[in-house]
Amino acid sequence: MNKYSCALLIMMSLIVAGCVEHTTDVNTVRETINSSGKITDSQLVELLRDNVDSPFELKLNELTEITDSQAKIMGRVFNLSLNGVTSLTDLQAE
């Protein structure tokens, strides 16, 4: 195997490993959120990390409350599902 093929193989392995690690992190974050009913700003940012510029669907139905800053961050999401949240402030609803 020449040095370029070897370098390409190593790069592809690192990319795949990084994707698996991020998926595991996201699953861990979701499990934590589902068990506690709460989310931190850093957990929310982790869930949105790969989708900052493009809206997507986010289902956080186990959440029972959110902060104003989290509502602002979630405002970038196209299809947001928060079925567990029972009340929002006017600012959060915007």
BATI-763661 format. One record per atom (N, C-alpha, C): residue in three letters; x, y, z. Coordinates in pm, whole numbers. Each point is the difference from the previous one (the first is absolute). Example, Ala and Ser with C-alpha at 12.3 -4.5 7.8 and 13.67 -1.06 7.14 Angstrom:
// residues 2
SITE    r      xx      yy      zz
SITE  ala    1319    -569     780
SITE  ala     -89     119       0
SITE  ala      90     120       0
SITE  ser     -35     105     -72
SITE  ser      82     119       6
SITE  ser     -77     109      73
//
This chain:
// residues 94
SITE    r      xx      yy      zz
SITE  met      86    -116       0
SITE  met     -86     116       0
SITE  met      91     123       0
SITE  asn     -27      92     -92
SITE  asn      86     118      -5
SITE  asn     -35      97     112
SITE  lys      84     100      20
SITE  lys     -18      91     114
SITE  lys    -128      81     -10
SITE  tyr     -48      31    -120
SITE  tyr    -123      77     -14
SITE  tyr    -123     -83      36
SITE  ser       0    -125     -43
SITE  ser    -111     -90      35
SITE  ser      -4     -22     151
SITE  cys     115     -16      60
SITE  cys       8     -20     144
SITE  cys     -51     123      74
SITE  ala      40     119     -44
SITE  ala     -46     124      62
SITE  ala    -151      16     -13
SITE  leu     -54     -34    -116
SITE  leu    -144       8     -23
SITE  leu     -74     -97      92
SITE  leu      51    -120      14
SITE  leu     -61     -99      87
SITE  leu       0      46     145
SITE  ile     107      59      45
SITE  ile       9      52     137
SITE  ile     -99     114      20
SITE  met     -10      90     -95
SITE  met     -93     113      11
SITE  met    -144     -50       6
SITE  met     -35     -96     -84
SITE  met    -136     -53       0
SITE  met     -31     -69     133
SITE  ser      96     -69      57
SITE  ser     -21     -65     129
SITE  ser     -27     103     109
SITE  leu      73     110      -1
SITE  leu     -20     105      99
SITE  leu    -136      66     -16
SITE  ile     -42      21    -123
SITE  ile    -131      60     -25
SITE  ile    -110     -90      52
SITE  val       6    -128     -30
SITE  val    -101     -95      47
SITE  val       0      -6     152
SITE  ala     115      -3      61
SITE  ala       9      -3     146
SITE  ala     -62     125      60
SITE  gly      22     114     -60
SITE  gly     -58     125      49
SITE  gly    -151       0     -10
SITE  cys     -55     -56    -106
SITE  cys    -146      -8     -17
SITE  cys     -61     -91     105
SITE  val      62    -111      28
SITE  val     -52     -93     100
SITE  val       3      66     137
SITE  glu     109      70      31
SITE  glu      13      66     130
SITE  glu    -109     105      17
SITE  his     -26      81    -103
SITE  his    -103     104       9
SITE  his    -138     -62      19
SITE  thr     -30    -109     -70
SITE  thr    -129     -68      15
SITE  thr     -17     -49     142
SITE  thr     105     -56      58
SITE  thr      -6     -47     137
SITE  thr     -23     117      94
SITE  asp      68     112     -22
SITE  asp     -19     118      84
SITE  asp    -144      48      -6
SITE  val     -57       7    -119
SITE  val    -137      46     -18
SITE  val     -97     -96      70
SITE  asn      23    -129     -14
SITE  asn     -87     -98      67
SITE  asn       9      12     151
SITE  thr     120      23      52
SITE  thr      18      20     144
SITE  thr     -72     125      47
SITE  val      10     107     -78
SITE  val     -69     125      34
SITE  val    -150     -23       2
SITE  arg     -53     -67    -101
SITE  arg    -144     -28      -6
SITE  arg     -46     -84     120
SITE  glu      78    -101      37
SITE  glu     -34     -83     115
SITE  glu      -4      83     129
SITE  thr      97      87      16
SITE  thr       6      87     118
SITE  thr    -121      92       5
SITE  ile     -33      59    -113
SITE  ile    -116      90      -9
SITE  ile    -128     -77      32
SITE  asn     -16    -117     -60
SITE  asn    -121     -78      20
SITE  asn     -17     -44     146
SITE  ser     110     -29      67
SITE  ser     -11     -46     138
SITE  ser     -23     114      98
SITE  ser      51     120     -31
SITE  ser     -11     112      93
SITE  ser    -115      95     -31
SITE  gly     -41       5    -126
SITE  gly    -104      95     -42
SITE  gly      53     142     -15
SITE  lys     131      16       9
SITE  lys      63     133     -13
SITE  lys     118      -9     -97
SITE  ile      38     116     -53
SITE  ile     112       6     -93
SITE  ile      85     122      36
SITE  thr     129     -14     -13
SITE  thr      89     114      20
SITE  thr      26      65    -135
SITE  asp      49     123       3
SITE  asp      35      67    -126
SITE  asp     105     -80     -76
SITE  ser      98     -54      72
SITE  ser     107     -75     -68
SITE  ser     -54    -129     -63
SITE  gln     -97     -66      65
SITE  gln     -60    -119     -61
SITE  gln     -77      36    -126
SITE  leu     -71     112       5
SITE  leu     -75      45    -117
SITE  leu      94      33    -115
SITE  val     108      68      30
SITE  val      99      32    -103
SITE  val      58    -128     -60
SITE  glu      24    -100      84
SITE  glu      53    -129     -49
SITE  glu     -99     -64     -98
SITE  leu    -129       5      31
SITE  leu    -100     -57     -91
SITE  leu      -7      75    -132
SITE  leu      24     130       5
SITE  leu     -11      83    -120
SITE  leu     133      19     -73
SITE  arg     106     -53      55
SITE  arg     137      26     -49
SITE  arg      17     -19    -151
SITE  asp     -52    -105     -53
SITE  asp      20     -27    -143
SITE  asp    -103      69     -88
SITE  asn     -97      67      60
SITE  asn    -110      56     -77
SITE  asn     -21     148      27
SITE  val     104      71      33
SITE  val     -12     141      38
SITE  val     -57      85    -112
SITE  asp      43     -24    -124
SITE  asp     -41      85    -111
SITE  asp    -124     -51     -74
SITE  ser     -39    -123      24
SITE  ser    -116     -53     -72
SITE  ser    -103     -52     100
SITE  pro    -122      49     -10
SITE  pro    -104     -45      92
SITE  pro     -30    -148     -20
SITE  phe     -40     -63     105
SITE  phe     -35    -141      -8
SITE  phe    -104     -28     108
SITE  glu     -33    -125      17
SITE  glu    -100     -39      98
SITE  glu      66     -34     132
SITE  leu     -56      49     109
SITE  leu      52     -30     134
SITE  leu    -117     -37      89
SITE  lys       2    -123      50
SITE  lys    -105     -48      90
SITE  lys      59     -16     139
SITE  leu     -48      81      91
SITE  leu      42      -7     140
SITE  leu    -126      -8      86
SITE  asn     -77    -104     -20
SITE  asn    -130     -11      64
SITE  asn       6     -33     149
SITE  glu     116     -39      50
SITE  glu      13     -30     142
SITE  glu      35     125      82
SITE  leu      35     108     -69
SITE  leu      31     125      71
SITE  leu    -125      52      69
SITE  thr      17      52     121
SITE  thr    -114      57      71
SITE  thr      11     151      13
SITE  glu     120      54     -23
SITE  glu      19     144       7
SITE  glu     121      42     -83
SITE  ile      -1     124     -46
SITE  ile     114      57     -72
SITE  ile      24     142      50
SITE  thr     122      47     -20
SITE  thr      35     137      38
SITE  thr     -18      92    -119
SITE  asp       7     130      25
SITE  asp     -10      98    -109
SITE  asp     114     -19    -100
SITE  ser     121     -23      50
SITE  ser     113     -17     -93
SITE  ser     -15    -127     -84
SITE  gln     -54    -105      58
SITE  gln     -24    -123     -76
SITE  gln    -108      21    -106
SITE  ala    -103      75      35
SITE  ala    -105      31     -97
SITE  ala      57      76    -119
SITE  lys      92      91      29
SITE  lys      63      77    -108
SITE  lys      82     -92     -90
SITE  ile      75     -91      60
SITE  ile      81     -96     -77
SITE  ile     -91     -90     -83
SITE  met    -110     -46      59
SITE  met     -93     -89     -69
SITE  met     -76      70    -113
SITE  gly       0     133       1
SITE  gly     -67      76    -104
SITE  gly      56     -25    -139
SITE  arg     119     -59     -10
SITE  arg      60     -32    -129
SITE  arg     -51    -129     -59
SITE  val     -73     -78      79
SITE  val     -47    -132     -43
SITE  val    -131      15     -76
SITE  phe      -9     -65    -115
SITE  phe    -118      11     -86
SITE  phe    -121     -72      60
SITE  asn      18    -122      44
SITE  asn    -109     -80      54
SITE  asn      36     -42     141
SITE  leu     -55      68      98
SITE  leu      35     -21     140
SITE  leu    -117     -63      73
SITE  ser      27    -107      73
SITE  ser    -103     -69      77
SITE  ser      40      -1     147
SITE  leu     -79      67      82
SITE  leu      24      10     145
SITE  leu    -129     -37      74
SITE  asn     -51    -119     -21
SITE  asn    -130     -38      54
SITE  asn      -4      -6     153
SITE  gly     114     -12      67
SITE  gly       3      -7     146
SITE  gly       0     135      68
SITE  val      31     106     -75
SITE  val       4     135      58
SITE  val    -144      49      15
SITE  thr     -36      37     122
SITE  thr    -140      36      27
SITE  thr     -24     151      -1
SITE  ser     106      79       7
SITE  ser     -21     145      -5
SITE  ser     123      69     -60
SITE  leu     -27     110     -69
SITE  leu     104      83     -60
SITE  leu     -29     145      35
SITE  thr     105      79      15
SITE  thr     -18     144      16
SITE  thr     -25      60    -137
SITE  asp     -45     125      -4
SITE  asp     -20      68    -128
SITE  asp     130       6     -78
SITE  leu     111      28      67
SITE  leu     130      10     -65
SITE  leu      39    -135     -62
SITE  gln     -23    -108      72
SITE  gln      34    -133     -51
SITE  gln     -87     -37    -120
SITE  ala    -125      42      -1
SITE  ala     -91     -33    -108
SITE  ala      37      69    -131
SITE  glu      68     112       9
SITE  glu      41      72    -121
SITE  glu     101     -82     -73
//
